[in-house]
Amino acid sequence: MIIQIPQNDDSVTVVFRLPTSIWADSVYLVGDFNAWSTRATPMKRGEHYWEVKLSLSSGGRYYYAYLVDGMDWCSEALPIQPSNSAAPPITFLPIEIAQARACACAD
């Protein structure tokens, strides 16, 4: 699940969530917003979700995937767009797993 919260400075706080039913020791968000780094954006495990928050420019378009335990890739079928927002939405596109592996770089 992706939640977008428009800010006053033409940016958007974006919350990425995966359910904790995903059995994992670590989950990283990997995408073009972090140069496809497999270590730059770790998600934190909470009671119900693995979660990470980013601040991105409104109106952007980003590709992303999740890296689970350093070896398993997953993505979401339908990214969520904000509703009733004055800021231009950010478009998030889940990338095919083969593409994510090809783009990813280990730090």
Contacts in CASP RR format, 6 or more apart in sequence:
PFRMAT RR
TARGET T0000
AUTHOR 0000-0000-0000
METHOD contacts of the structure
MODEL  1
MIIQIPQNDDSVTVVFRLPTSIWADSVYLVGDFNAWSTRATPMKRGEHYW
EVKLSLSSGGRYYYAYLVDGMDWCSEALPIQPSNSAAPPITFLPIEIAQA
RACACAD
1 16 0 8 1.000
1 17 0 8 1.000
1 18 0 8 1.000
1 49 0 8 1.000
1 76 0 8 1.000
1 80 0 8 1.000
2 14 0 8 1.000
2 15 0 8 1.000
2 16 0 8 1.000
2 17 0 8 1.000
2 76 0 8 1.000
2 79 0 8 1.000
2 80 0 8 1.000
2 92 0 8 1.000
3 14 0 8 1.000
3 15 0 8 1.000
3 17 0 8 1.000
3 80 0 8 1.000
4 12 0 8 1.000
4 13 0 8 1.000
4 14 0 8 1.000
4 15 0 8 1.000
4 80 0 8 1.000
4 81 0 8 1.000
4 82 0 8 1.000
4 85 0 8 1.000
4 89 0 8 1.000
4 90 0 8 1.000
5 12 0 8 1.000
5 13 0 8 1.000
5 14 0 8 1.000
5 15 0 8 1.000
5 82 0 8 1.000
6 12 0 8 1.000
6 58 0 8 1.000
6 82 0 8 1.000
6 85 0 8 1.000
6 86 0 8 1.000
6 87 0 8 1.000
7 13 0 8 1.000
7 55 0 8 1.000
7 87 0 8 1.000
10 57 0 8 1.000
10 58 0 8 1.000
10 87 0 8 1.000
11 55 0 8 1.000
11 56 0 8 1.000
11 57 0 8 1.000
11 58 0 8 1.000
12 55 0 8 1.000
12 56 0 8 1.000
12 57 0 8 1.000
12 58 0 8 1.000
12 59 0 8 1.000
12 82 0 8 1.000
12 87 0 8 1.000
12 90 0 8 1.000
13 53 0 8 1.000
13 54 0 8 1.000
13 55 0 8 1.000
14 53 0 8 1.000
14 54 0 8 1.000
14 55 0 8 1.000
14 56 0 8 1.000
14 90 0 8 1.000
14 92 0 8 1.000
15 51 0 8 1.000
15 52 0 8 1.000
15 53 0 8 1.000
16 29 0 8 1.000
16 43 0 8 1.000
16 51 0 8 1.000
16 52 0 8 1.000
16 53 0 8 1.000
16 54 0 8 1.000
16 64 0 8 1.000
17 49 0 8 1.000
17 50 0 8 1.000
17 51 0 8 1.000
18 27 0 8 1.000
18 43 0 8 1.000
18 49 0 8 1.000
18 50 0 8 1.000
18 51 0 8 1.000
18 66 0 8 1.000
18 74 0 8 1.000
19 48 0 8 1.000
19 49 0 8 1.000
19 50 0 8 1.000
20 45 0 8 1.000
20 46 0 8 1.000
20 47 0 8 1.000
20 48 0 8 1.000
20 49 0 8 1.000
20 50 0 8 1.000
22 50 0 8 1.000
22 68 0 8 1.000
22 74 0 8 1.000
24 50 0 8 1.000
24 68 0 8 1.000
24 69 0 8 1.000
25 69 0 8 1.000
26 42 0 8 1.000
26 68 0 8 1.000
26 69 0 8 1.000
26 70 0 8 1.000
27 42 0 8 1.000
27 43 0 8 1.000
27 45 0 8 1.000
27 50 0 8 1.000
27 66 0 8 1.000
27 67 0 8 1.000
27 68 0 8 1.000
27 69 0 8 1.000
28 38 0 8 1.000
28 39 0 8 1.000
28 40 0 8 1.000
28 41 0 8 1.000
28 42 0 8 1.000
28 43 0 8 1.000
28 66 0 8 1.000
28 67 0 8 1.000
28 70 0 8 1.000
29 41 0 8 1.000
29 42 0 8 1.000
29 43 0 8 1.000
29 52 0 8 1.000
29 54 0 8 1.000
29 64 0 8 1.000
29 66 0 8 1.000
30 36 0 8 1.000
30 37 0 8 1.000
30 38 0 8 1.000
30 41 0 8 1.000
30 64 0 8 1.000
30 65 0 8 1.000
30 66 0 8 1.000
30 67 0 8 1.000
30 100 0 8 1.000
30 104 0 8 1.000
31 62 0 8 1.000
31 63 0 8 1.000
31 64 0 8 1.000
31 65 0 8 1.000
31 95 0 8 1.000
31 100 0 8 1.000
31 103 0 8 1.000
32 62 0 8 1.000
32 63 0 8 1.000
32 64 0 8 1.000
32 103 0 8 1.000
33 54 0 8 1.000
33 56 0 8 1.000
33 62 0 8 1.000
33 64 0 8 1.000
34 40 0 8 1.000
34 41 0 8 1.000
35 105 0 8 1.000
36 100 0 8 1.000
36 103 0 8 1.000
36 104 0 8 1.000
36 105 0 8 1.000
37 104 0 8 1.000
37 105 0 8 1.000
37 106 0 8 1.000
37 107 0 8 1.000
38 67 0 8 1.000
38 70 0 8 1.000
38 104 0 8 1.000
38 105 0 8 1.000
38 106 0 8 1.000
38 107 0 8 1.000
39 106 0 8 1.000
39 107 0 8 1.000
40 107 0 8 1.000
41 52 0 8 1.000
41 54 0 8 1.000
42 52 0 8 1.000
43 50 0 8 1.000
43 51 0 8 1.000
43 52 0 8 1.000
43 66 0 8 1.000
44 50 0 8 1.000
44 51 0 8 1.000
44 52 0 8 1.000
56 62 0 8 1.000
56 90 0 8 1.000
57 90 0 8 1.000
58 87 0 8 1.000
58 88 0 8 1.000
58 89 0 8 1.000
58 90 0 8 1.000
59 87 0 8 1.000
59 88 0 8 1.000
59 89 0 8 1.000
59 90 0 8 1.000
59 91 0 8 1.000
60 88 0 8 1.000
60 90 0 8 1.000
60 91 0 8 1.000
61 90 0 8 1.000
61 91 0 8 1.000
61 93 0 8 1.000
62 90 0 8 1.000
62 91 0 8 1.000
62 92 0 8 1.000
62 93 0 8 1.000
63 92 0 8 1.000
63 93 0 8 1.000
63 94 0 8 1.000
63 95 0 8 1.000
63 99 0 8 1.000
63 103 0 8 1.000
64 75 0 8 1.000
64 92 0 8 1.000
64 93 0 8 1.000
64 94 0 8 1.000
64 95 0 8 1.000
65 73 0 8 1.000
65 74 0 8 1.000
65 75 0 8 1.000
65 94 0 8 1.000
65 95 0 8 1.000
65 97 0 8 1.000
65 100 0 8 1.000
66 73 0 8 1.000
66 74 0 8 1.000
66 75 0 8 1.000
67 73 0 8 1.000
67 100 0 8 1.000
67 104 0 8 1.000
68 74 0 8 1.000
73 97 0 8 1.000
73 100 0 8 1.000
73 101 0 8 1.000
74 97 0 8 1.000
75 94 0 8 1.000
75 95 0 8 1.000
75 96 0 8 1.000
75 97 0 8 1.000
75 100 0 8 1.000
76 94 0 8 1.000
77 94 0 8 1.000
79 91 0 8 1.000
79 92 0 8 1.000
79 93 0 8 1.000
79 94 0 8 1.000
81 89 0 8 1.000
81 91 0 8 1.000
82 89 0 8 1.000
95 103 0 8 1.000
END
